[in-house]
Amino acid sequence: MKHKLVKQWEILKVEGNAIKRLKKNCPRCGPGTYMAEHKDRYFCGTCHMTEWKKKE
C-alpha cells in the first residue's frame, strides 16, 4: 500500500516566530501524532482512540 505525503501547510501554521499546530495531538501517543477530525469525532489512526465532540 502506497502512503500519501503529509501536507505540512494543512497541519502547521507560522505566526511570527511561533509555529501553531492546527490539528489536535493524540493524548495517548503524544506530540507528533495528529488526530483526524471528522464531523462528530476526533480519531487517532495509530492507537485507534476516539474522542467524541460535544453537541451544543
Short mmCIF file of the C-alpha atoms (twelve columns), coordinates in Angstrom:
data_MODEL
# 
_entry.id   MODEL 
# 
loop_
_atom_site.group_PDB 
_atom_site.id 
_atom_site.type_symbol 
_atom_site.label_atom_id 
_atom_site.label_alt_id 
_atom_site.label_comp_id 
_atom_site.label_asym_id 
_atom_site.label_seq_id 
_atom_site.Cartn_x 
_atom_site.Cartn_y 
_atom_site.Cartn_z 
_atom_site.pdbx_PDB_model_num 
ATOM 1  C CA . MET A 1  0.000   0.000  0.000  1 
ATOM 2  C CA . LYS A 2  1.419   3.353  -1.004 1 
ATOM 3  C CA . HIS A 3  1.107   6.154  1.547  1 
ATOM 4  C CA . LYS A 4  0.207   9.757  0.764  1 
ATOM 5  C CA . LEU A 5  2.664   12.537 1.542  1 
ATOM 6  C CA . VAL A 6  1.826   14.758 4.517  1 
ATOM 7  C CA . LYS A 7  0.832   18.295 3.541  1 
ATOM 8  C CA . GLN A 8  2.619   20.368 6.188  1 
ATOM 9  C CA . TRP A 9  0.640   23.524 5.351  1 
ATOM 10 C CA . GLU A 10 -2.559  21.747 6.476  1 
ATOM 11 C CA . ILE A 11 -1.040  20.744 9.857  1 
ATOM 12 C CA . LEU A 12 1.155   23.707 10.852 1 
ATOM 13 C CA . LYS A 13 0.808   27.493 10.618 1 
ATOM 14 C CA . VAL A 14 3.589   30.043 11.148 1 
ATOM 15 C CA . GLU A 15 2.619   33.130 13.166 1 
ATOM 16 C CA . GLY A 16 5.566   35.491 13.602 1 
ATOM 17 C CA . ASN A 17 8.352   33.436 15.213 1 
ATOM 18 C CA . ALA A 18 5.989   30.759 16.560 1 
ATOM 19 C CA . ILE A 19 4.549   27.650 14.955 1 
ATOM 20 C CA . LYS A 20 0.898   26.833 15.701 1 
ATOM 21 C CA . ARG A 21 -0.490  23.315 15.302 1 
ATOM 22 C CA . LEU A 22 -3.837  23.249 13.514 1 
ATOM 23 C CA . LYS A 23 -4.697  19.623 14.280 1 
ATOM 24 C CA . LYS A 24 -5.219  18.059 17.698 1 
ATOM 25 C CA . ASN A 25 -2.477  15.824 19.127 1 
ATOM 26 C CA . CYS A 26 -3.371  12.359 20.412 1 
ATOM 27 C CA . PRO A 27 -3.301  12.256 24.234 1 
ATOM 28 C CA . ARG A 28 -2.183  8.591  24.250 1 
ATOM 29 C CA . CYS A 29 0.511   8.721  21.563 1 
ATOM 30 C CA . GLY A 30 1.879   12.149 22.463 1 
ATOM 31 C CA . PRO A 31 3.072   15.078 20.367 1 
ATOM 32 C CA . GLY A 32 3.691   14.403 16.691 1 
ATOM 33 C CA . THR A 33 0.734   12.063 16.251 1 
ATOM 34 C CA . TYR A 34 -2.243  14.021 14.998 1 
ATOM 35 C CA . MET A 35 -5.888  13.051 15.232 1 
ATOM 36 C CA . ALA A 36 -8.170  13.073 12.193 1 
ATOM 37 C CA . GLU A 37 -11.078 15.481 12.517 1 
ATOM 38 C CA . HIS A 38 -14.488 14.171 11.449 1 
ATOM 39 C CA . LYS A 39 -17.913 15.787 11.688 1 
ATOM 40 C CA . ASP A 40 -18.733 14.311 15.108 1 
ATOM 41 C CA . ARG A 41 -15.415 12.969 16.473 1 
ATOM 42 C CA . TYR A 42 -11.603 13.009 16.533 1 
ATOM 43 C CA . PHE A 43 -9.831  9.744  15.654 1 
ATOM 44 C CA . CYS A 44 -6.218  8.574  16.034 1 
ATOM 45 C CA . GLY A 45 -5.141  6.133  13.324 1 
ATOM 46 C CA . THR A 46 -2.195  4.846  15.369 1 
ATOM 47 C CA . CYS A 47 -3.837  3.753  18.637 1 
ATOM 48 C CA . HIS A 48 -7.485  3.891  17.398 1 
ATOM 49 C CA . MET A 49 -8.587  6.271  20.151 1 
ATOM 50 C CA . THR A 50 -11.840 8.146  19.505 1 
ATOM 51 C CA . GLU A 51 -12.911 11.381 21.200 1 
ATOM 52 C CA . TRP A 52 -16.491 12.482 20.554 1 
ATOM 53 C CA . LYS A 53 -17.273 16.159 20.025 1 
ATOM 54 C CA . LYS A 54 -19.820 17.713 22.359 1 
ATOM 55 C CA . LYS A 55 -23.168 18.639 20.802 1 
ATOM 56 C CA . GLU A 56 -24.250 22.190 21.512 1 
# 
